[in-house]
Amino acid sequence: MSLTVPTGTSDTRIHQVRSWLILGIAAVLLAATCVFLGLWQWGRHEDRSARIEQIERAYNAPAVPVSELLDSDGSIPADIQWHPVTLTGHYVGDPVLVRNRPVGLGSGFHVLGVMELEDGSRLVINRGYLPTKLSPEQVTIPPIHPGTVTLTGRVRPSEPNNSRGVVGNQVYTFSPEQVIEAAGLPEPTDGLVRYSYVVAAESGTDSSAGMLALPAPSTDIGSHLSYAFQWWIFATGILGLYVVLALREFRSRRLTLDDLIDDERSPASAHKSSRKPKKPRIDEDAEDAAVSSQLQ
């Protein structure tokens, strides 16, 4: 039968409902957190995909003169990072080392130089990577190529100044201002390109000194998409588990009318019903009156 009768006292039922309500709120909050984390990973996947698309589009594009890509302040739009450029000029100042910036080529240093272009502007050039396990004091820095140099490279945005500053001919970031200082050049002038630098496409005449051209940037898509779906599966599992547990608890605490009928048919009930009823007591005065009437 469909009729149901809830069991337990009113206070007990209120406590049970309150406990399951609190547990439900916790499950919803936890599931919402998982959904948020999934959306965050999805956003990172979208950003990474757009970044890879931009790199692949720009990296193999035809080279153009560097003056055509740089803005008036030397900055570069995000969509042309890694775009090939050509430039002609001569190196000025001393070579500069960038430490603690490995690029998958083992221990070593980036070797930088400052090139003065034909228009008088100065641009930082990443000449290549020098693999070595020696300390900076023991490294023999490849000499700067004398005379006019024409090279092909790829533009990159510069980096902020590092708080550790300049140590001799060493810097920690690709900061044009700190590179100028490490190169022993006068204070930066208006001709310094401050917001970008160029990565040489090949080591060129410096190859004999043991420098390597920097590898292409990574286009690995990463695991952000799979992480996003994992978080969303967790959210679904949390809500599903709560529903299953709640249904089981609810069903275990329901008493049907059939259960009541079965209870009446239990052995204890049957034993009670098999007892013979006691004879009703006969009033003694009524019995005496009946005997007296018969004797008269």
BAMAR-824380 format. One record per atom (N, C-alpha, C): residue number from 0; atom name; x, y, z. Coordinates in steps of 0.02 Angstrom, whole numbers, padded with zeros to 5 digits, m for minus. Layout:
REM residues N
pos/site/c1/c2/c3
NUM/CA/X/Y/Z
...
//
This chain:
REM residues 296
pos/site/c1/c2/c3
0/N/00042/m00060/00000
0/CA/00000/00000/00000
0/C/00044/00062/00000
1/N/00018/00119/m00024
1/CA/00058/00180/m00032
1/C/00059/00224/00029
2/N/00012/00210/00077
2/CA/00010/00253/00136
2/C/00073/00243/00177
3/N/00105/00298/00198
3/CA/00166/00295/00238
3/C/00157/00334/00302
4/N/00189/00310/00353
4/CA/00186/00343/00418
4/C/00258/00356/00441
5/N/00280/00418/00450
5/CA/00348/00432/00471
5/C/00358/00408/00543
6/N/00418/00382/00555
6/CA/00435/00357/00621
6/C/00475/00409/00659
7/N/00481/00399/00724
7/CA/00521/00444/00766
7/C/00480/00501/00792
8/N/00505/00532/00844
8/CA/00471/00589/00873
8/C/00480/00651/00830
9/N/00443/00702/00847
9/CA/00447/00765/00808
9/C/00516/00796/00815
10/N/00545/00796/00876
10/CA/00612/00825/00886
10/C/00665/00787/00847
11/N/00658/00720/00846
11/CA/00706/00680/00808
11/C/00703/00695/00735
12/N/00642/00700/00707
12/CA/00635/00715/00636
12/C/00663/00784/00619
13/N/00652/00833/00662
13/CA/00679/00900/00650
13/C/00755/00898/00650
14/N/00784/00860/00696
14/CA/00857/00855/00699
14/C/00884/00821/00636
15/N/00849/00769/00613
15/CA/00871/00734/00552
15/C/00868/00780/00491
16/N/00813/00816/00485
16/CA/00805/00862/00428
16/C/00859/00916/00430
17/N/00872/00943/00489
17/CA/00923/00995/00495
17/C/00992/00969/00476
18/N/01008/00907/00498
18/CA/01074/00878/00482
18/C/01081/00868/00407
19/N/01029/00842/00375
19/CA/01034/00831/00303
19/C/01034/00896/00264
20/N/01001/00947/00290
20/CA/01002/01012/00257
20/C/01072/01042/00260
21/N/01104/01038/00318
21/CA/01173/01063/00325
21/C/01220/01025/00278
22/N/01211/00958/00277
22/CA/01254/00918/00233
22/C/01241/00935/00160
23/N/01179/00949/00143
23/CA/01163/00969/00074
23/C/01195/01035/00055
24/N/01193/01083/00101
24/CA/01224/01148/00087
24/C/01299/01139/00077
25/N/01330/01097/00120
25/CA/01402/01085/00113
25/C/01418/01052/00046
26/N/01376/01005/00025
26/CA/01387/00971/m00038
26/C/01381/01020/m00097
27/N/01332/01064/m00094
27/CA/01323/01113/m00147
27/C/01383/01161/m00150
28/N/01406/01184/m00092
28/CA/01463/01229/m00091
28/C/01526/01195/m00118
29/N/01536/01133/m00097
29/CA/01595/01096/m00121
29/C/01590/01084/m00197
30/N/01531/01067/m00221
30/CA/01522/01057/m00292
30/C/01532/01122/m00331
31/N/01507/01178/m00303
31/CA/01517/01243/m00335
31/C/01591/01261/m00339
32/N/01629/01244/m00286
32/CA/01701/01256/m00288
32/C/01734/01216/m00343
33/N/01714/01154/m00350
33/CA/01741/01113/m00404
33/C/01724/01141/m00473
34/N/01663/01165/m00480
34/CA/01644/01196/m00544
34/C/01686/01257/m00558
35/N/01697/01299/m00507
35/CA/01738/01359/m00516
35/C/01809/01341/m00536
36/N/01838/01290/m00502
36/CA/01906/01269/m00520
36/C/01909/01241/m00591
37/N/01855/01206/m00611
37/CA/01852/01182/m00679
37/C/01851/01238/m00730
38/N/01812/01290/m00715
38/CA/01809/01348/m00759
38/C/01876/01384/m00762
39/N/01911/01386/m00704
39/CA/01978/01417/m00703
39/C/02027/01380/m00747
40/N/02026/01313/m00742
40/CA/02069/01273/m00785
40/C/02049/01280/m00859
41/N/01985/01285/m00872
41/CA/01963/01295/m00941
41/C/01989/01361/m00968
42/N/01986/01413/m00926
42/CA/02013/01478/m00948
42/C/02087/01475/m00963
43/N/02124/01438/m00921
43/CA/02196/01431/m00933
43/C/02208/01393/m00998
44/N/02165/01343/m01012
44/CA/02171/01307/m01075
44/C/02159/01353/m01135
45/N/02108/01395/m01129
45/CA/02093/01441/m01183
45/C/02150/01491/m01194
46/N/02177/01517/m01139
46/CA/02234/01563/m01144
46/C/02294/01529/m01176
47/N/02308/01469/m01154
47/CA/02365/01432/m01181
47/C/02355/01418/m01256
48/N/02295/01399/m01274
48/CA/02281/01385/m01345
48/C/02291/01447/m01388
49/N/02266/01504/m01363
49/CA/02274/01566/m01400
49/C/02348/01585/m01405
50/N/02386/01573/m01350
50/CA/02457/01589/m01350
50/C/02494/01546/m01402
51/N/02479/01482/m01404
51/CA/02511/01437/m01452
51/C/02494/01457/m01523
52/N/02432/01474/m01535
52/CA/02412/01496/m01602
52/C/02450/01558/m01623
53/N/02460/01605/m01575
53/CA/02497/01666/m01591
53/C/02570/01650/m01606
54/N/02600/01606/m01566
54/CA/02671/01588/m01577
54/C/02680/01555/m01645
55/N/02637/01507/m01660
55/CA/02643/01472/m01724
55/C/02632/01518/m01783
56/N/02589/01567/m01775
56/CA/02576/01614/m01830
56/C/02635/01661/m01840
57/N/02666/01684/m01784
57/CA/02718/01734/m01789
57/C/02787/01704/m01801
58/N/02800/01646/m01772
58/CA/02868/01620/m01771
58/C/02895/01607/m01842
59/N/02854/01582/m01886
59/CA/02876/01565/m01954
59/C/02855/01616/m02006
60/N/02836/01675/m01983
60/CA/02817/01728/m02031
60/C/02880/01755/m02065
61/N/02873/01787/m02122
61/CA/02931/01817/m02156
61/C/02961/01873/m02113
62/N/03027/01878/m02114
62/CA/03061/01929/m02075
62/C/03051/01998/m02106
63/N/03043/02048/m02063
63/CA/03034/02117/m02085
63/C/03084/02160/m02046
64/N/03100/02220/m02070
64/CA/03144/02264/m02032
64/C/03116/02278/m01963
65/N/03158/02280/m01913
65/CA/03136/02287/m01844
65/C/03098/02352/m01833
66/N/03116/02403/m01871
66/CA/03082/02468/m01863
66/C/03009/02465/m01883
67/N/02989/02416/m01924
67/CA/02920/02410/m01945
67/C/02875/02379/m01892
68/N/02905/02343/m01844
68/CA/02865/02309/m01793
68/C/02862/02347/m01728
69/N/02916/02380/m01709
69/CA/02917/02413/m01644
69/C/02876/02477/m01646
70/N/02840/02489/m01591
70/CA/02805/02553/m01584
70/C/02855/02608/m01571
71/N/02830/02669/m01569
71/CA/02875/02727/m01560
71/C/02912/02724/m01493
72/N/02882/02692/m01442
72/CA/02916/02687/m01377
72/C/02955/02622/m01371
73/N/02959/02583/m01425
73/CA/02997/02521/m01423
73/C/02957/02461/m01400
74/N/02895/02469/m01382
74/CA/02854/02412/m01360
74/C/02828/02374/m01421
75/N/02806/02313/m01409
75/CA/02781/02271/m01463
75/C/02712/02245/m01443
76/N/02665/02244/m01490
76/CA/02599/02214/m01476
76/C/02606/02140/m01459
77/N/02559/02114/m01421
77/CA/02562/02044/m01400
77/C/02558/01996/m01459
78/N/02525/02017/m01513
78/CA/02514/01970/m01568
78/C/02574/01963/m01614
79/N/02629/02000/m01602
79/CA/02688/01993/m01645
79/C/02749/01969/m01606
80/N/02739/01947/m01545
80/CA/02796/01919/m01508
80/C/02822/01858/m01544
81/N/02887/01852/m01548
81/CA/02923/01799/m01584
81/C/02923/01810/m01660
82/N/02900/01867/m01683
82/CA/02900/01880/m01755
82/C/02972/01893/m01778
83/N/02993/01862/m01834
83/CA/03062/01874/m01859
83/C/03072/01945/m01883
84/N/03131/01972/m01868
84/CA/03150/02039/m01890
84/C/03222/02038/m01915
85/N/03239/02087/m01955
85/CA/03308/02096/m01977
85/C/03332/02163/m01950
86/N/03396/02167/m01933
86/CA/03424/02229/m01907
86/C/03498/02231/m01924
87/N/03523/02292/m01932
87/CA/03593/02303/m01949
87/C/03622/02356/m01903
88/N/03681/02343/m01877
88/CA/03714/02391/m01832
88/C/03779/02362/m01808
89/N/03805/02389/m01755
89/CA/03868/02365/m01726
89/C/03860/02362/m01650
90/N/03894/02313/m01620
90/CA/03891/02304/m01548
90/C/03932/02357/m01512
91/N/03905/02379/m01455
91/CA/03940/02427/m01413
91/C/03942/02399/m01342
92/N/03992/02419/m01303
92/CA/03997/02396/m01235
92/C/04024/02326/m01230
93/N/04021/02298/m01169
93/CA/04048/02232/m01155
93/C/03992/02180/m01157
94/N/04011/02116/m01167
94/CA/03960/02063/m01164
94/C/03931/02057/m01094
95/N/03870/02034/m01090
95/CA/03834/02028/m01026
95/C/03807/01957/m01020
96/N/03810/01930/m00960
96/CA/03784/01863/m00946
96/C/03719/01868/m00907
97/N/03672/01825/m00925
97/CA/03610/01817/m00886
97/C/03612/01749/m00854
98/N/03609/01747/m00788
98/CA/03615/01684/m00752
98/C/03547/01660/m00726
99/N/03545/01595/m00708
99/CA/03485/01564/m00679
99/C/03425/01566/m00725
100/N/03437/01559/m00790
100/CA/03382/01558/m00838
100/C/03392/01500/m00887
101/N/03388/01438/m00863
101/CA/03399/01380/m00908
101/C/03342/01375/m00959
102/N/03358/01348/m01017
102/CA/03309/01342/m01072
102/C/03308/01272/m01100
103/N/03321/01221/m01059
103/CA/03322/01153/m01083
103/C/03386/01133/m01117
104/N/03438/01173/m01111
104/CA/03503/01158/m01142
104/C/03556/01143/m01089
105/N/03535/01128/m01028
105/CA/03582/01115/m00974
105/C/03602/01180/m00939
106/N/03647/01173/m00892
106/CA/03671/01232/m00855
106/C/03709/01278/m00902
107/N/03703/01342/m00889
107/CA/03739/01390/m00931
107/C/03713/01460/m00923
108/N/03730/01503/m00971
108/CA/03713/01574/m00968
108/C/03688/01598/m01036
109/N/03641/01645/m01035
109/CA/03624/01683/m01094
109/C/03678/01736/m01104
110/N/03699/01745/m01165
110/CA/03750/01796/m01180
110/C/03717/01853/m01218
111/N/03719/01912/m01189
111/CA/03686/01970/m01218
111/C/03738/02020/m01244
112/N/03713/02062/m01290
112/CA/03753/02117/m01314
112/C/03707/02176/m01329
113/N/03735/02235/m01333
113/CA/03696/02294/m01350
113/C/03716/02316/m01420
114/N/03667/02319/m01465
114/CA/03680/02339/m01534
114/C/03655/02409/m01546
115/N/03697/02450/m01575
115/CA/03677/02517/m01596
115/C/03658/02514/m01669
116/N/03595/02528/m01683
116/CA/03569/02523/m01751
116/C/03589/02583/m01792
117/N/03573/02579/m01856
117/CA/03593/02632/m01902
117/C/03560/02698/m01886
118/N/03501/02696/m01855
118/CA/03467/02758/m01838
118/C/03488/02786/m01770
119/N/03537/02755/m01738
119/CA/03562/02779/m01674
119/C/03530/02748/m01613
120/N/03477/02711/m01622
120/CA/03445/02678/m01564
120/C/03485/02618/m01542
121/N/03476/02600/m01480
121/CA/03513/02543/m01451
121/C/03464/02489/m01430
122/N/03480/02427/m01450
122/CA/03434/02371/m01439
122/C/03474/02313/m01410
123/N/03446/02282/m01358
123/CA/03478/02224/m01326
123/C/03468/02163/m01370
124/N/03523/02125/m01381
124/CA/03520/02065/m01422
124/C/03539/02005/m01378
125/N/03498/01954/m01378
125/CA/03515/01890/m01347
125/C/03554/01850/m01400
126/N/03619/01849/m01394
126/CA/03662/01820/m01445
126/C/03658/01744/m01446
127/N/03641/01712/m01391
127/CA/03637/01639/m01388
127/C/03646/01614/m01317
128/N/03651/01548/m01312
128/CA/03657/01516/m01246
128/C/03724/01481/m01242
129/N/03760/01492/m01187
129/CA/03825/01463/m01176
129/C/03820/01408/m01124
130/N/03816/01344/m01145
130/CA/03811/01290/m01095
130/C/03876/01279/m01058
131/N/03874/01281/m00994
131/CA/03934/01271/m00953
131/C/03913/01260/m00881
132/N/03954/01224/m00845
132/CA/03943/01214/m00773
132/C/03992/01255/m00732
133/N/04030/01297/m00766
133/CA/04078/01339/m00731
133/C/04042/01398/m00697
134/N/04074/01426/m00648
134/CA/04048/01486/m00615
134/C/04058/01545/m00662
135/N/04021/01600/m00651
135/CA/04028/01659/m00695
135/C/04100/01685/m00697
136/N/04136/01679/m00641
136/CA/04205/01704/m00640
136/C/04252/01662/m00683
137/N/04234/01598/m00695
137/CA/04277/01554/m00733
137/C/04258/01550/m00808
138/N/04201/01579/m00825
138/CA/04177/01575/m00894
138/C/04216/01623/m00938
139/N/04235/01598/m00996
139/CA/04264/01640/m01048
139/C/04208/01664/m01094
140/N/04191/01727/m01090
140/CA/04134/01753/m01127
140/C/04153/01761/m01201
141/N/04112/01735/m01246
141/CA/04127/01743/m01317
141/C/04132/01817/m01335
142/N/04184/01836/m01371
142/CA/04193/01907/m01388
142/C/04138/01932/m01435
143/N/04126/01996/m01431
143/CA/04077/02028/m01476
143/C/04107/02034/m01545
144/N/04066/02020/m01595
144/CA/04089/02024/m01665
144/C/04103/02097/m01682
145/N/04163/02112/m01707
145/CA/04178/02182/m01724
145/C/04146/02203/m01789
146/N/04139/02267/m01798
146/CA/04114/02294/m01861
146/C/04038/02290/m01866
147/N/04014/02304/m01926
147/CA/03942/02305/m01940
147/C/03916/02234/m01946
148/N/03860/02222/m01915
148/CA/03829/02155/m01913
148/C/03757/02161/m01937
149/N/03737/02115/m01981
149/CA/03667/02109/m02001
149/C/03643/02041/m01978
150/N/03591/02040/m01939
150/CA/03566/01976/m01913
150/C/03491/01972/m01916
151/N/03466/01912/m01911
151/CA/03395/01899/m01907
151/C/03379/01872/m01837
152/N/03328/01899/m01808
152/CA/03309/01877/m01741
152/C/03233/01881/m01733
153/N/03212/01870/m01672
153/CA/03140/01872/m01657
153/C/03129/01917/m01597
154/N/03078/01960/m01602
154/CA/03067/02009/m01550
154/C/03032/01979/m01490
155/N/03052/02003/m01431
155/CA/03023/01981/m01369
155/C/03013/02042/m01324
156/N/02963/02041/m01281
156/CA/02955/02097/m01234
156/C/03008/02095/m01180
157/N/03032/02152/m01159
157/CA/03082/02155/m01106
157/C/03051/02139/m01039
158/N/03093/02134/m00988
158/CA/03071/02116/m00921
158/C/03087/02173/m00873
159/N/03053/02176/m00817
159/CA/03067/02229/m00767
159/C/03137/02220/m00736
160/N/03161/02273/m00706
160/CA/03225/02269/m00670
160/C/03219/02219/m00612
161/N/03274/02182/m00602
161/CA/03276/02135/m00547
161/C/03300/02169/m00484
162/N/03272/02151/m00427
162/CA/03290/02183/m00364
162/C/03362/02169/m00344
163/N/03392/02116/m00370
163/CA/03462/02101/m00353
163/C/03511/02144/m00391
164/N/03485/02181/m00440
164/CA/03526/02229/m00476
164/C/03578/02197/m00522
165/N/03634/02231/m00531
165/CA/03687/02210/m00576
165/C/03747/02189/m00535
166/N/03775/02131/m00552
166/CA/03835/02106/m00518
166/C/03890/02099/m00570
167/N/03934/02147/m00574
167/CA/03986/02146/m00625
167/C/03956/02149/m00695
168/N/03969/02097/m00734
168/CA/03941/02094/m00801
168/C/03883/02045/m00803
169/N/03849/02035/m00746
169/CA/03794/01987/m00741
169/C/03729/02022/m00722
170/N/03675/01998/m00752
170/CA/03608/02020/m00734
170/C/03565/01959/m00725
171/N/03503/01970/m00700
171/CA/03459/01914/m00686
171/C/03396/01914/m00730
172/N/03383/01968/m00765
172/CA/03326/01973/m00809
172/C/03346/02008/m00873
173/N/03302/02004/m00923
173/CA/03314/02037/m00987
173/C/03287/02109/m00982
174/N/03319/02147/m00939
174/CA/03301/02217/m00929
174/C/03351/02261/m00965
175/N/03330/02298/m01017
175/CA/03377/02339/m01055
175/C/03416/02388/m01011
176/N/03385/02418/m00962
176/CA/03419/02467/m00919
176/C/03476/02434/m00880
177/N/03463/02375/m00852
177/CA/03516/02341/m00815
177/C/03569/02311/m00861
178/N/03549/02290/m00921
178/CA/03598/02265/m00969
178/C/03646/02321/m00990
179/N/03619/02381/m01002
179/CA/03661/02438/m01019
179/C/03712/02452/m00964
180/N/03690/02448/m00902
180/CA/03735/02460/m00846
180/C/03789/02406/m00842
181/N/03769/02342/m00851
181/CA/03817/02288/m00847
181/C/03867/02290/m00905
182/N/03845/02318/m00962
182/CA/03889/02323/m01021
182/C/03939/02380/m01014
183/N/03933/02420/m00963
183/CA/03980/02474/m00952
183/C/03968/02534/m00995
184/N/03906/02542/m01018
184/CA/03889/02599/m01061
184/C/03863/02657/m01018
185/N/03863/02717/m01046
185/CA/03837/02775/m01008
185/C/03764/02765/m00990
186/N/03740/02808/m00949
186/CA/03670/02805/m00927
186/C/03624/02801/m00988
187/N/03569/02763/m00982
187/CA/03523/02756/m01039
187/C/03500/02823/m01065
188/N/03495/02827/m01130
188/CA/03471/02888/m01164
188/C/03405/02873/m01197
189/N/03379/02924/m01232
189/CA/03316/02915/m01267
189/C/03321/02864/m01323
190/N/03383/02848/m01344
190/CA/03391/02801/m01398
190/C/03386/02728/m01377
191/N/03381/02714/m01311
191/CA/03376/02645/m01288
191/C/03306/02618/m01299
192/N/03302/02561/m01330
192/CA/03238/02526/m01337
192/C/03225/02490/m01271
193/N/03178/02515/m01232
193/CA/03169/02491/m01164
193/C/03120/02433/m01157
194/N/03075/02425/m01203
194/CA/03019/02379/m01192
194/C/03023/02316/m01235
195/N/03079/02304/m01267
195/CA/03086/02243/m01307
195/C/03160/02228/m01316
196/N/03173/02167/m01336
196/CA/03240/02147/m01355
196/C/03233/02095/m01411
197/N/03289/02074/m01440
197/CA/03287/02028/m01497
197/C/03327/01966/m01480
198/N/03298/01908/m01494
198/CA/03332/01844/m01486
198/C/03360/01824/m01555
199/N/03425/01817/m01558
199/CA/03456/01799/m01622
199/C/03430/01731/m01645
200/N/03412/01727/m01710
200/CA/03385/01665/m01737
200/C/03437/01611/m01744
201/N/03500/01631/m01752
201/CA/03555/01583/m01754
201/C/03616/01617/m01723
202/N/03662/01575/m01700
202/CA/03720/01603/m01665
202/C/03769/01636/m01713
203/N/03765/01620/m01778
203/CA/03805/01653/m01829
203/C/03879/01646/m01817
204/N/03915/01701/m01820
204/CA/03988/01699/m01814
204/C/04010/01682/m01743
205/N/03962/01683/m01694
205/CA/03981/01665/m01626
205/C/03980/01590/m01614
206/N/03960/01549/m01665
206/CA/03954/01478/m01655
206/C/04021/01446/m01637
207/N/04076/01475/m01662
207/CA/04141/01447/m01647
207/C/04159/01454/m01573
208/N/04126/01499/m01539
208/CA/04140/01509/m01468
208/C/04099/01462/m01424
209/N/04060/01417/m01454
209/CA/04023/01368/m01415
209/C/03953/01389/m01396
210/N/03928/01444/m01421
210/CA/03860/01465/m01405
210/C/03810/01427/m01448
211/N/03751/01417/m01420
211/CA/03697/01382/m01456
211/C/03639/01430/m01466
212/N/03605/01422/m01524
212/CA/03545/01461/m01536
212/C/03490/01437/m01488
213/N/03449/01482/m01466
213/CA/03396/01463/m01419
213/C/03343/01422/m01454
214/N/03315/01372/m01420
214/CA/03263/01330/m01451
214/C/03198/01369/m01460
215/N/03156/01343/m01504
215/CA/03090/01373/m01515
215/C/03049/01368/m01451
216/N/03004/01415/m01440
216/CA/02962/01411/m01380
216/C/02917/01350/m01381
217/N/02901/01326/m01322
217/CA/02859/01267/m01317
217/C/02788/01281/m01340
218/N/02760/01233/m01377
218/CA/02690/01237/m01398
218/C/02649/01179/m01369
219/N/02672/01154/m01313
219/CA/02636/01101/m01278
219/C/02571/01130/m01249
220/N/02516/01098/m01264
220/CA/02451/01124/m01243
220/C/02440/01117/m01169
221/N/02476/01070/m01136
221/CA/02468/01061/m01065
221/C/02408/01018/m01046
222/N/02395/01013/m00982
222/CA/02341/00969/m00957
222/C/02283/01007/m00929
223/N/02277/01071/m00945
223/CA/02224/01112/m00915
223/C/02154/01086/m00933
224/N/02145/01063/m00995
224/CA/02079/01040/m01016
224/C/02058/00977/m00977
225/N/02104/00930/m00970
225/CA/02087/00869/m00932
225/C/02074/00886/m00859
226/N/02112/00933/m00831
226/CA/02099/00954/m00762
226/C/02030/00985/m00754
227/N/02009/01023/m00804
227/CA/01943/01054/m00801
227/C/01888/01001/m00798
228/N/01892/00950/m00840
228/CA/01841/00898/m00840
228/C/01845/00857/m00775
229/N/01904/00847/m00748
229/CA/01909/00812/m00684
229/C/01872/00849/m00629
230/N/01881/00915/m00625
230/CA/01846/00954/m00574
230/C/01771/00949/m00583
231/N/01747/00952/m00645
231/CA/01675/00948/m00657
231/C/01648/00878/m00641
232/N/01688/00826/m00653
232/CA/01666/00759/m00633
232/C/01662/00754/m00558
233/N/01710/00784/m00523
233/CA/01707/00785/m00449
233/C/01642/00819/m00425
234/N/01625/00875/m00457
234/CA/01564/00911/m00436
234/C/01502/00867/m00446
235/N/01497/00833/m00503
235/CA/01441/00789/m00516
235/C/01439/00731/m00466
236/N/01498/00703/m00451
236/CA/01501/00647/m00404
236/C/01480/00667/m00334
237/N/01499/00727/m00312
237/CA/01480/00750/m00245
237/C/01404/00756/m00239
238/N/01373/00788/m00288
238/CA/01300/00796/m00285
238/C/01265/00729/m00292
239/N/01290/00686/m00336
239/CA/01259/00620/m00344
239/C/01264/00578/m00282
240/N/01322/00581/m00248
240/CA/01330/00543/m00186
240/C/01283/00568/m00132
241/N/01274/00633/m00128
241/CA/01229/00661/m00078
241/C/01157/00637/m00091
242/N/01135/00638/m00153
242/CA/01067/00617/m00170
242/C/01057/00544/m00152
243/N/01105/00501/m00169
243/CA/01098/00429/m00155
243/C/01094/00417/m00080
244/N/01138/00448/m00041
244/CA/01137/00439/00031
244/C/01073/00465/00062
245/N/01049/00522/00038
245/CA/00987/00551/00065
245/C/00928/00505/00050
246/N/00924/00477/m00010
246/CA/00869/00432/m00027
246/C/00871/00369/00015
247/N/00930/00342/00025
247/CA/00935/00282/00067
247/C/00913/00296/00138
248/N/00935/00353/00165
248/CA/00916/00370/00234
248/C/00841/00382/00239
249/N/00811/00414/00190
249/CA/00740/00428/00191
249/C/00699/00364/00188
250/N/00720/00319/00143
250/CA/00682/00257/00136
250/C/00689/00212/00197
251/N/00746/00214/00231
251/CA/00756/00172/00290
251/C/00713/00196/00349
252/N/00688/00257/00347
252/CA/00649/00284/00402
252/C/00575/00293/00385
253/N/00550/00255/00336
253/CA/00479/00256/00318
253/C/00446/00191/00340
254/N/00385/00195/00368
254/CA/00348/00137/00391
254/C/00282/00134/00353
255/N/00273/00082/00312
255/CA/00212/00077/00271
255/C/00155/00046/00311
256/N/00093/00051/00285
256/CA/00034/00022/00317
256/C/00039/m00054/00317
257/N/00069/m00081/00264
257/CA/00079/m00154/00262
257/C/00123/m00177/00320
258/N/00174/m00134/00338
258/CA/00216/m00152/00395
258/C/00176/m00154/00459
259/N/00125/m00108/00466
259/CA/00083/m00108/00526
259/C/00040/m00171/00528
260/N/00013/m00192/00470
260/CA/m00029/m00252/00467
260/C/00012/m00314/00483
261/N/00072/m00316/00455
261/CA/00116/m00373/00470
261/C/00134/m00375/00544
262/N/00138/m00317/00575
262/CA/00154/m00314/00646
262/C/00097/m00343/00687
263/N/00033/m00330/00664
263/CA/m00024/m00358/00699
263/C/m00026/m00434/00693
264/N/00001/m00460/00638
264/CA/00001/m00533/00627
264/C/00063/m00567/00656
265/N/00101/m00532/00693
265/CA/00161/m00561/00723
265/C/00144/m00611/00776
266/N/00189/m00658/00795
266/CA/00174/m00709/00847
266/C/00152/m00679/00913
267/N/00181/m00623/00932
267/CA/00161/m00592/00996
267/C/00088/m00572/00994
268/N/00067/m00543/00937
268/CA/m00003/m00523/00931
268/C/m00048/m00583/00930
269/N/m00025/m00636/00895
269/CA/m00066/m00697/00891
269/C/m00074/m00728/00960
270/N/m00021/m00728/01000
270/CA/m00025/m00757/01067
270/C/m00075/m00719/01111
271/N/m00075/m00652/01102
271/CA/m00123/m00612/01141
271/C/m00194/m00627/01121
272/N/m00205/m00636/01055
272/CA/m00273/m00647/01032
272/C/m00298/m00717/01050
273/N/m00252/m00767/01063
273/CA/m00274/m00836/01078
273/C/m00295/m00845/01150
274/N/m00282/m00798/01192
274/CA/m00303/m00804/01261
274/C/m00379/m00804/01267
275/N/m00407/m00849/01310
275/CA/m00480/m00851/01320
275/C/m00502/m00793/01363
276/N/m00558/m00763/01346
276/CA/m00583/m00708/01387
276/C/m00609/m00734/01454
277/N/m00599/m00695/01504
277/CA/m00623/m00713/01570
277/C/m00699/m00710/01573
278/N/m00728/m00756/01612
278/CA/m00800/m00754/01622
278/C/m00820/m00693/01662
279/N/m00873/m00662/01642
279/CA/m00895/m00604/01681
279/C/m00921/m00627/01749
280/N/m00906/m00589/01800
280/CA/m00929/m00607/01867
280/C/m01004/m00595/01873
281/N/m01039/m00642/01908
281/CA/m01112/m00636/01918
281/C/m01122/m00604/01987
282/N/m01165/m00556/01988
282/CA/m01177/m00520/02049
282/C/m01208/m00567/02101
283/N/m01180/m00573/02161
283/CA/m01203/m00620/02212
283/C/m01274/m00604/02236
284/N/m01292/m00540/02241
284/CA/m01360/m00522/02263
284/C/m01411/m00545/02212
285/N/m01395/m00538/02148
285/CA/m01442/m00560/02098
285/C/m01452/m00635/02100
286/N/m01397/m00673/02116
286/CA/m01402/m00747/02120
286/C/m01445/m00767/02180
287/N/m01435/m00734/02237
287/CA/m01475/m00750/02296
287/C/m01550/m00737/02283
288/N/m01565/m00684/02250
288/CA/m01635/m00667/02235
288/C/m01666/m00719/02192
289/N/m01628/m00747/02145
289/CA/m01655/m00797/02099
289/C/m01669/m00862/02137
290/N/m01626/m00881/02184
290/CA/m01636/m00943/02224
290/C/m01698/m00934/02269
291/N/m01706/m00876/02299
291/CA/m01763/m00865/02344
291/C/m01828/m00870/02307
292/N/m01831/m00846/02246
292/CA/m01894/m00848/02207
292/C/m01912/m00919/02189
293/N/m01865/m00961/02182
293/CA/m01878/m01031/02164
293/C/m01905/m01070/02225
294/N/m01886/m01053/02286
294/CA/m01907/m01087/02346
294/C/m01977/m01068/02367
295/N/m02000/m01012/02347
295/CA/m02067/m00991/02366
295/C/m02121/m01029/02327
//
